[in-house]
Amino acid sequence: MRLDDFGSVGDAYQRYSDGIRGRIRHELVFEVVASLAPAGGTILDMGCGDGEISARLSEAGFGVLGIDASPEMLRRANLRKAELPEQVRDRLEFAPGDITDFAS
């Protein structure tokens, strides 16, 4: 397993996310980010993983660009996006990249 590709641990990450610790962590991250961004603003989710928090922020009315280096995690994020209502999907975009080579 490559330590720099979280796609290789996607199923384990999903189990963690579904567990109580993952739910609490994601809720705290969502609340902090949503409270710091202006209503309806745009958020960059660097290292968005499977897009769970990106999707929640988009559902809350934010425009979100989720960036991840893992093709597998981006695939999972886009599957999550496909299940959202159209108006929410329109505010959400996922793209490959990482913090070392990202250009706005």
C-alpha contacts under 8 A as a table, 3 or more apart, distances in Angstrom:
res1	aa1	res2	aa2	distance
1	M	5	D	7.99
1	M	8	S	6.43
2	R	5	D	5.58
2	R	6	F	7.98
2	R	8	S	7.27
3	L	6	F	7.07
5	D	8	S	6.03
5	D	9	V	7.98
5	D	69	A	7.22
5	D	70	S	5.50
6	F	9	V	5.34
6	F	10	G	6.38
6	F	49	G	7.64
6	F	70	S	6.24
6	F	72	E	7.98
6	F	73	M	7.09
7	G	10	G	4.87
7	G	70	S	5.51
7	G	71	P	6.92
7	G	72	E	4.65
7	G	73	M	5.12
8	S	72	E	7.63
9	V	12	A	5.34
9	V	13	Y	6.02
10	G	13	Y	5.03
10	G	14	Q	6.14
10	G	50	D	8.00
10	G	72	E	7.52
10	G	73	M	6.80
11	D	14	Q	5.05
11	D	15	R	6.37
12	A	15	R	5.11
12	A	16	Y	6.25
13	Y	16	Y	5.00
13	Y	17	S	6.04
14	Q	17	S	4.95
14	Q	18	D	6.13
15	R	18	D	5.14
15	R	19	G	6.29
16	Y	19	G	5.15
16	Y	20	I	7.99
16	Y	21	R	7.20
16	Y	22	G	5.36
17	S	20	I	7.77
17	S	21	R	7.44
17	S	22	G	4.12
17	S	23	R	5.88
17	S	26	H	7.72
18	D	22	G	6.16
18	D	23	R	6.27
19	G	22	G	5.36
19	G	23	R	6.13
20	I	23	R	5.09
20	I	24	I	6.12
21	R	24	I	5.20
21	R	25	R	6.06
22	G	25	R	5.06
22	G	26	H	6.01
23	R	26	H	5.23
23	R	27	E	6.05
24	I	27	E	5.11
24	I	28	L	6.16
25	R	28	L	5.21
25	R	29	V	6.21
26	H	29	V	5.13
26	H	30	F	6.01
26	H	53	I	6.74
27	E	30	F	5.09
27	E	31	E	6.11
28	L	31	E	5.17
28	L	32	V	6.16
29	V	32	V	5.28
29	V	33	V	6.09
29	V	53	I	7.86
30	F	33	V	5.36
30	F	34	A	5.90
30	F	53	I	6.34
30	F	56	R	7.51
30	F	57	L	7.05
31	E	34	A	5.23
31	E	35	S	5.99
32	V	35	S	5.22
32	V	36	L	6.32
33	V	36	L	5.26
33	V	37	A	6.29
34	A	37	A	5.51
34	A	38	P	7.91
34	A	57	L	7.05
35	S	38	P	7.75
37	A	41	G	6.36
37	A	42	T	7.77
37	A	43	I	7.43
38	P	41	G	5.20
39	A	61	G	7.39
39	A	62	F	6.99
40	G	61	G	5.35
40	G	62	F	4.63
40	G	63	G	6.83
41	G	62	F	5.34
41	G	63	G	6.15
42	T	62	F	5.64
42	T	63	G	4.41
42	T	64	V	5.59
42	T	65	L	7.72
43	I	62	F	6.86
43	I	63	G	6.17
43	I	64	V	4.82
43	I	65	L	6.37
44	L	64	V	5.92
44	L	65	L	4.99
44	L	66	G	6.07
44	L	67	I	7.57
45	D	48	C	5.29
45	D	54	S	6.53
45	D	64	V	6.97
45	D	65	L	6.05
45	D	66	G	4.59
45	D	67	I	6.13
46	M	66	G	6.05
46	M	67	I	4.94
46	M	68	D	6.46
46	M	98	D	7.08
46	M	99	I	6.95
47	G	66	G	7.17
47	G	67	I	5.57
47	G	68	D	4.61
47	G	69	A	7.25
47	G	98	D	6.99
48	C	51	G	5.29
48	C	52	E	7.77
48	C	53	I	7.41
48	C	54	S	6.77
48	C	66	G	5.20
48	C	67	I	5.66
48	C	68	D	5.60
49	G	52	E	7.71
49	G	68	D	6.10
49	G	70	S	7.69
49	G	73	M	5.11
49	G	74	L	6.75
49	G	77	A	6.97
50	D	73	M	4.90
50	D	74	L	6.26
50	D	75	R	7.69
50	D	76	R	5.11
50	D	77	A	4.23
50	D	78	N	8.00
50	D	80	R	7.62
51	G	54	S	4.99
51	G	55	A	5.89
51	G	66	G	6.97
51	G	73	M	7.92
51	G	74	L	7.62
51	G	76	R	7.42
51	G	77	A	4.42
51	G	78	N	7.66
51	G	80	R	6.97
51	G	81	K	7.79
52	E	55	A	5.28
52	E	56	R	6.35
52	E	77	A	7.29
52	E	80	R	7.53
53	I	56	R	5.03
53	I	57	L	6.13
54	S	57	L	5.21
54	S	58	S	6.17
54	S	64	V	6.18
54	S	65	L	7.61
54	S	66	G	6.35
54	S	92	L	7.41
55	A	58	S	5.02
55	A	59	E	6.11
55	A	80	R	7.63
55	A	81	K	6.79
55	A	92	L	7.11
56	R	59	E	4.99
56	R	60	A	6.27
57	L	60	A	4.97
57	L	61	G	6.63
57	L	62	F	5.64
57	L	63	G	7.74
57	L	64	V	7.09
58	S	61	G	5.19
58	S	62	F	4.78
58	S	63	G	5.81
58	S	64	V	6.06
58	S	88	V	5.82
58	S	89	R	7.67
58	S	91	R	5.99
58	S	92	L	6.11
59	E	62	F	7.23
59	E	88	V	5.64
61	G	88	V	7.61
61	G	91	R	7.79
62	F	91	R	6.87
63	G	91	R	4.54
63	G	92	L	5.97
64	V	91	R	6.15
64	V	92	L	4.91
64	V	93	E	6.32
65	L	92	L	6.07
65	L	93	E	4.91
65	L	94	F	5.75
65	L	95	A	7.49
66	G	92	L	7.66
66	G	93	E	6.14
66	G	94	F	4.62
66	G	95	A	6.37
67	I	94	F	5.82
67	I	95	A	5.08
67	I	96	P	5.58
67	I	97	G	5.69
67	I	98	D	6.68
68	D	71	P	7.66
68	D	73	M	7.17
68	D	74	L	6.50
68	D	94	F	7.86
68	D	95	A	6.75
68	D	96	P	5.25
68	D	97	G	5.39
68	D	98	D	5.90
69	A	96	P	5.40
69	A	97	G	4.83
69	A	98	D	5.32
70	S	73	M	5.27
70	S	74	L	6.28
70	S	96	P	7.32
71	P	74	L	5.08
71	P	75	R	6.10
71	P	96	P	7.23
72	E	75	R	5.00
72	E	76	R	6.32
73	M	76	R	5.02
73	M	77	A	6.09
74	L	77	A	4.84
74	L	78	N	6.10
74	L	94	F	6.84
74	L	95	A	7.36
74	L	96	P	7.34
75	R	78	N	5.22
75	R	79	L	6.30
76	R	79	L	5.05
76	R	80	R	6.31
77	A	80	R	5.08
77	A	81	K	6.18
77	A	94	F	7.39
78	N	81	K	4.80
78	N	82	A	6.11
78	N	94	F	7.17
79	L	82	A	5.17
79	L	83	E	6.84
80	R	83	E	5.50
80	R	84	L	7.11
81	K	84	L	5.42
81	K	89	R	6.09
81	K	92	L	7.57
82	A	89	R	7.29
84	L	88	V	6.22
84	L	89	R	6.01
85	P	88	V	5.42
85	P	89	R	6.26
86	E	89	R	4.96
86	E	90	D	6.12
87	Q	90	D	5.18
87	Q	91	R	6.94
88	V	91	R	5.43
88	V	92	L	6.75
89	R	92	L	5.15
89	R	93	E	7.69
90	D	93	E	7.78
97	G	101	D	6.68
97	G	102	F	6.11
98	D	101	D	5.78
98	D	102	F	5.82
99	I	102	F	5.35
